[in-house]
Amino acid sequence: MNATECYINNPESPAYNKDITLRTMLGIQPYLFCTEEIALFAITLNAEQYVPMIQFMTMEVLLKALKNDIVRNADGTLCDIDGFVASKSEYQHIGIVYKALEKAQKDKTFKERLSNENLKVGTILLSAGEFKGQSILEISPSKQQVLINARYIEKHFEWREDLGRWSCKFDLNKAIIHAFEKSYASTNTTPQKKMIIGTSVSKDIPFL
């Protein structure tokens, strides 16, 4: 919008006081500057390419499914057994876990829901992931239990009385802003008032 405004109404623009056509609109390119706001907006649009939110969403559903089935201490807090929180019931195979996830996600407190296939994908990603040197999720055929990394829960989830379940407290927007502010572009380059979109990409020259 800013580029269009400048191109049409700036007296120094070649389009000033001229009829605007598709051909003349090509002259807008010199006014297409990438500000920090635009860059940040573009990054947030693609945020899920950098942060796999499907994992957090699946874990929310899993914690809901296991709400009444987790080993607890006498005071009601989650029982940390060698760094893991464990289920009490038996889960002989992964299919039982998938069914529990599908059932739990029907709870009305979940405003955004994953498809059954994405729940499976999220479970696989969690099973393959690590946090603080330990697996995030283990579904043990030998113990027939679901084991969840206790520190992962503590770091990224909080109990919500209004929801009656654990909720992810990871703020994607804050993470993106933090990464942007601490990025190479912010700390190791000379600040520029204007940055042009459309330059060639080089592995030695950061885009921003």
Summary of the structure (lengths in Angstrom):
residues: 208
radius of gyration: 24.6
end to end distance: 20.6
largest distance: 78.1
contacts: 512
relative contact order: 0.15
helix: 42%
strand: 16%
